[in-house]
Amino acid sequence: MAIWSLSTSDKNGQGNMNICGYVINVSMEPRAMLLAIYHHTKTLENIKESKRALLQLLTTDHIDIIHTCGRQSGHSVNKLEKVATKHALAYHNGLAYMKDCAGFMELEISDIREVGDDHILAVADVVTSKNLKDTPILTNHYLKEHGITR
């Protein structure tokens, strides 16, 4: 399963990135994605507030940001600042992405569902998308092989 990063921004323009391991394409026309997002996170707050996000497909070169984006809280850490020390950032319609990601999708969140566990489910329409490079994609299997996850 591919590993993604979801970039969001709050009402003050402060950006945030997280790690998404549960992402599914649920419709080709119109294009739509289903995302699982942890409860009680800055990402979830930002999505509920703005209904916008940028979903970027990570490559094996991004293994170095998993702990920053996935195991720290955007409430206490400026994740964009930390990510920018390792990967150059660019912006698409006000949302940050890593220039060396495989590609990204600009999303408009259309529905948020509580499912009673540690994640919520968000359905998102794809507004725009862009492929940036053809390179090995970061996967759950790759993270396990390198001792990042169990």
C-alpha positions in Angstrom: 0.0 0.0 0.0 1.4 3.4 -1.0 2.3 6.0 1.7 1.0 9.6 1.2 1.3 12.9 3.0 -1.6 15.2 3.4 -0.8 18.9 3.4 -3.3 21.3 5.0 -3.4 24.8 6.3 -5.3 26.5 9.2 -7.2 29.8 9.1 -4.0 31.7 9.8 -2.2 30.1 6.9 0.0 27.9 9.1 0.7 24.7 7.1 0.8 21.2 8.3 1.7 17.7 6.9 0.8 14.3 8.1 1.3 10.7 6.9 -1.6 8.8 5.3 -1.3 5.1 5.0 -5.0 4.5 4.2 -5.9 6.1 0.9 -8.2 4.6 -1.8 -9.4 5.9 -5.1 -13.2 5.4 -5.0 -14.4 7.0 -8.2 -12.9 7.8 -11.6 -15.6 10.1 -12.8 -15.8 12.4 -11.0 -12.4 11.5 -9.4 -12.7 10.9 -5.7 -10.5 9.6 -2.9 -11.2 8.1 0.5 -8.8 9.0 3.3 -8.4 7.7 6.8 -7.3 10.5 9.2 -6.4 10.2 12.8 -8.7 11.8 15.4 -7.5 14.7 17.5 -4.9 16.0 15.0 -4.1 19.4 13.5 -4.7 17.8 10.1 -8.3 16.9 11.0 -8.9 20.3 12.5 -7.6 22.0 9.4 -9.7 19.8 7.1 -12.9 20.4 9.1 -12.2 24.1 8.9 -11.2 24.6 5.3 -12.4 21.5 3.5 -9.2 21.7 1.4 -6.0 19.6 1.3 -3.2 18.5 -1.0 -2.5 14.8 -1.1 1.1 14.0 -2.2 2.4 10.6 -3.1 5.7 9.9 -1.3 8.8 8.2 -2.8 11.4 6.1 -1.1 13.4 9.4 -0.7 10.8 10.5 1.9 11.6 7.8 4.5 13.4 10.6 6.4 10.2 12.6 7.1 8.0 9.7 8.4 8.7 10.5 12.1 8.3 14.2 11.6 5.0 14.0 9.8 3.6 10.8 11.3 4.7 10.7 14.9 4.6 14.3 16.0 1.7 16.7 16.5 1.2 19.8 14.3 -0.1 21.4 17.5 3.4 21.4 19.0 5.8 21.1 16.0 6.1 23.2 12.9 6.2 20.3 10.5 6.7 22.3 7.4 9.8 24.0 8.9 11.2 20.6 9.7 10.4 19.0 6.4 11.9 22.0 4.6 15.3 21.2 6.1 15.3 17.9 4.1 13.0 18.5 1.1 12.4 21.7 -0.9 8.8 22.9 -0.6 6.6 24.5 -3.2 3.0 25.7 -3.0 -0.1 24.9 -5.1 -3.1 27.1 -4.3 -1.7 28.0 -0.9 -0.9 24.4 0.2 2.7 23.1 0.6 4.1 20.1 -1.1 7.5 18.6 -1.5 9.0 19.3 -4.9 10.5 15.8 -5.0 7.2 13.9 -4.4 5.9 11.7 -7.2 2.9 13.9 -7.6 -0.1 15.4 -5.9 -3.8 15.9 -5.9 -5.6 19.0 -4.7 -8.7 17.8 -2.8 -12.0 19.3 -1.7 -13.4 17.4 1.2 -17.1 16.5 0.6 -17.9 14.3 3.5 -16.4 13.3 6.9 -17.6 10.1 8.6 -17.0 9.0 12.2 -16.3 5.3 12.2 -15.8 4.8 15.9 -12.1 3.8 15.9 -8.9 5.9 15.9 -9.6 7.4 12.4 -12.3 9.2 10.6 -13.0 8.7 7.0 -13.0 11.6 4.6 -14.3 11.5 1.1 -12.6 14.0 -1.2 -13.2 15.2 -4.8 -10.0 15.6 -6.8 -9.9 19.3 -8.0 -6.6 19.1 -9.8 -3.7 16.7 -10.0 -0.1 16.7 -11.3 2.5 14.0 -11.8 6.0 15.2 -11.0 8.3 12.3 -11.4 8.5 8.6 -12.1 10.4 7.0 -9.2 10.0 4.2 -6.6 7.0 4.9 -4.4 7.1 4.6 -0.6 5.1 1.7 0.6 4.1 0.1 3.9 6.3 -2.9 2.9 9.3 -0.6 2.4 8.8 1.0 5.8 8.6 -2.4 7.4 11.8 -3.6 5.6 13.6 -0.5 6.9 12.4 -0.9 10.5 10.3 2.2 10.5 7.0 0.4 11.2 6.0 -3.0 12.4 
